[in-house]
Amino acid sequence: MDEKKRIVNLQILGVVVSLNISDKNEEIVRYAAKKLNDRAKDIKEKNPTFESTTLLAYLALEECIGSMNKDKKKNEGFFKRIAIFISEKMNQLFTD
């Protein structure tokens, strides 16, 4: 069954963006747009000379760095668990 979709207009950094989204995703998309606008407002207050394109580039870079840091932490945890597992197995091999 196809999901019901509709056009939602959001204002992001002063630009109206029309998105065709499903009802189940509307809340998260609106929340993300609000967070983006709130963060842009904070940055603009500290850097009033930033133009919209500079501000958008700054936000994109900030988001990308944050995403990379999350991935790194997730991967470090995964590899740490694997290392512990292998270490335990090696200890079992050499102590049995």
Phi, psi and omega in degrees: 000132180286141177284144177285127179238157177208164179275129177238129178262124179238146175257118181235119181053038177082003180246134178277126180243125178260123181238140175262101186232160178281158180302322184291338180263353185300315183298315182292324179292316178296319179297316179298318179297320178296315179299318179298313179295320179296316180294319179299320179297317178299315181294317181297325178295324180276336182227071186297344181274352179298130172276168183303319181293321178294318179298316179296318178297319178299314180296319179297316179296316179301316179294319180297315179297316178299318179295318179296320178296320178296316179298318181297314179297318180297315180293321179299318178297318179297311182292328177295317178297320178296316180298318178296316179300311181297318179300315178297317179295320179295318177299320178297318181298319186271349179256347179279000000 
